[in-house]
Amino acid sequence: MNLAEAIHAHWATSSELTALLPASRFFTGAPPDDQLPWASLVGWRAAAEERFPDGSRVERVEATVEIHSAHVQHAEATAEALRRRFDRANLAMQGGDRILACRCLKEEALARAWGHWVFAVGLELMVHRAGSD
């Protein structure tokens, strides 16, 4: 599984998160509809990379999870559950790759003009890529 799939799988195996927002409503990029609530993994950015003699590398990747809800309390509770689930997470991926560490960096709450709340939680992921490219 790739990086996005690992994040989605980690969400899907959390009873706390899925009780607040089912995994079927957590997307990468734009959702297929405007039905609330939903969350999206957006804003990927590779911030740094370190290569090693064996061909492996460690990348620092930043991403944002946006949580969209009609109710501020629901969006806030989902953001809190996301932080509890992902902060300091260590996740396996395909081919020996792994998320060594995940940190929740920031949170912003925004009231959108079209009448719903968005909580944006920033993630910093230290990703080990095994072997050479």
C-alpha positions in Angstrom: 0.0 0.0 0.0 1.2 3.5 -0.7 1.3 6.5 1.6 -2.3 7.6 1.1 -3.6 4.1 1.4 -1.7 3.6 4.7 -3.3 6.7 6.1 -6.7 5.7 5.0 -6.3 2.1 6.4 -5.1 3.6 9.8 -8.3 5.7 9.9 -10.5 2.8 8.9 -9.2 0.6 11.8 -10.0 3.2 14.4 -13.4 2.6 16.0 -13.3 6.1 17.5 -12.7 7.8 14.2 -15.1 5.6 12.2 -17.9 6.2 14.7 -17.5 10.0 14.1 -16.8 9.8 10.4 -17.0 6.5 8.4 -13.9 5.6 6.4 -16.1 5.7 3.3 -16.4 9.5 3.8 -12.6 10.0 4.0 -11.1 10.8 0.6 -7.9 11.7 -1.0 -8.5 15.0 -2.8 -12.0 16.3 -3.6 -15.0 14.2 -2.5 -17.4 12.8 -5.2 -20.3 14.7 -3.7 -21.1 17.5 -1.2 -22.8 15.4 1.4 -21.7 16.2 4.9 -19.8 15.2 6.9 -16.6 14.2 5.0 -12.8 14.5 5.3 -10.1 14.8 2.7 -6.4 14.2 2.6 -5.0 17.2 0.7 -1.9 19.4 0.2 0.9 16.8 -0.2 4.3 18.3 -0.1 7.7 16.6 0.1 9.6 18.8 2.5 13.0 17.1 2.8 14.8 13.9 1.8 17.9 12.0 3.1 19.4 9.3 1.0 21.5 6.4 2.4 24.3 4.2 0.8 22.0 1.1 0.6 19.6 3.1 -1.7 17.0 3.7 1.0 15.9 7.1 1.9 13.8 9.0 4.5 11.4 11.7 3.3 9.6 14.3 5.4 6.2 14.7 3.8 3.6 17.3 4.9 -0.1 16.8 4.2 -3.4 18.2 5.6 -6.6 16.4 6.6 -9.6 18.7 6.2 -12.7 17.7 8.1 -16.0 19.1 6.8 -19.1 19.1 9.0 -22.3 21.0 9.5 -21.6 21.1 13.3 -18.5 22.7 14.9 -18.6 20.2 17.8 -18.6 17.2 15.4 -15.7 18.7 13.3 -13.7 19.4 16.5 -14.3 16.0 18.0 -13.2 14.3 14.7 -10.1 16.5 14.7 -9.3 15.5 18.3 -9.8 11.8 17.5 -7.6 12.1 14.4 -4.8 13.6 16.5 -5.1 10.8 19.1 -5.0 8.2 16.3 -2.2 9.6 14.1 0.2 11.5 16.5 3.3 9.3 16.9 1.8 6.6 14.5 4.2 4.1 12.9 2.6 2.4 9.8 3.8 -0.3 7.4 3.4 0.3 3.7 4.3 -1.9 0.6 7.7 -3.2 -0.2 9.3 -2.6 3.2 8.4 1.1 3.1 7.1 2.5 6.3 5.8 5.7 8.0 8.3 5.9 10.8 6.5 8.7 12.6 3.6 11.0 12.2 3.1 14.3 14.0 0.0 16.4 14.0 1.4 19.9 13.6 -1.4 22.4 13.5 -5.1 22.8 13.5 -7.3 25.5 12.0 -11.0 25.9 12.3 -12.8 27.8 9.5 -16.4 28.7 9.1 -17.1 28.5 5.4 -19.5 30.9 3.6 -21.7 28.1 2.4 -22.6 27.2 6.0 -20.4 24.4 7.2 -17.3 24.0 9.4 -13.8 22.9 8.2 -11.2 21.8 10.6 -7.7 21.4 9.0 -5.2 19.3 10.8 -1.6 19.4 9.4 0.4 16.1 9.4 4.2 15.7 9.2 5.2 12.2 8.1 8.7 10.7 8.3 8.6 8.1 5.5 11.3 5.4 5.0 11.6 4.2 1.5 13.4 0.8 1.3 15.8 0.0 -1.5 16.8 2.0 -4.6 14.5 3.7 -7.1 
